[in-house]
Amino acid sequence: MLDRLSLGALDIPLTALIVLLMVATALDLQARRVPNALVGAGLMGTIIVFPLLQLMPVVQAIAGGLLGLLLFLPFYAMGWMGAGDVKLVALVGTVLGPNALIQSTAYIFIAGGIVTVITLFARRDRPATLDIPYAVAISLGVLSYLLIHRL
């Protein structure tokens, strides 16, 4: 039990990721966008911190980021999510790595379905425009994955 409470080197990027996801969620709920500066700061932090703490090879982090882009770019192309959301998933992939990103994607999709249904019910008077704050789903999915598999 004490092992779970001790601070390890991996806790730094995971804590930073959680904070960044919460900020992205708040901004997406408020302005319906995830700023490039927020995602860029997270990516730069990952590229700097991971080699310093020897947490994950940079190649693996980059592979996770590219996989995030490849998995979610089709949803942007279909107009189902914004570019900021796709970049946010790429950041998640950079921090978690490709294997954990694949696992957390299932949680993101489940959370996305729940957020979509809630949004549909909340906006039934304006069904012509359905603007889903997908950073909420990304955050809920990643946090669910971390709580179940990592923490």
Phi, psi and omega in degrees: 000321179294331178299323180290335183268344182284148179275120175253174181298327181290339180295332181296304179293326179293319177296316178298319178297316180298316178298315180298320178296322179292320177295316178299320179297313180299316180293321179293322177292323183280310189243358181059040174204153175247111185296143177300325182298322180294311180293319179298320177297319178295318178295316179296319177299319180295314182297329181276314188285319185302311178295323180297318181269359181052047183276317184205142176301141181302325179299320179292320177297316179296320177300320177296319178295315179295322177297319177301317177298313182295322181290325188252349179299323177300327179290326174292316181299329179274357179081017183272341178210160183275164180297324178297324177295318179297317179293327177295318176295323176298320177297316177302316179297325179294320181283317185275334185090165187297318183295312180292328177296317179300316179294318182287340179300322178299318179292323178296317180295319178297313178298322178299320176296317180295314180297321179296315179297316178298318179296320178299315180291324181289335184241036183293344177278346179230063185286346183292327179241112179246102182254101184273126174282085190288344174299331176297314180294319179299313180297313180297319180294314180293317178297320176298314178301312182297318180295322184279321190250338188243325186264000000 
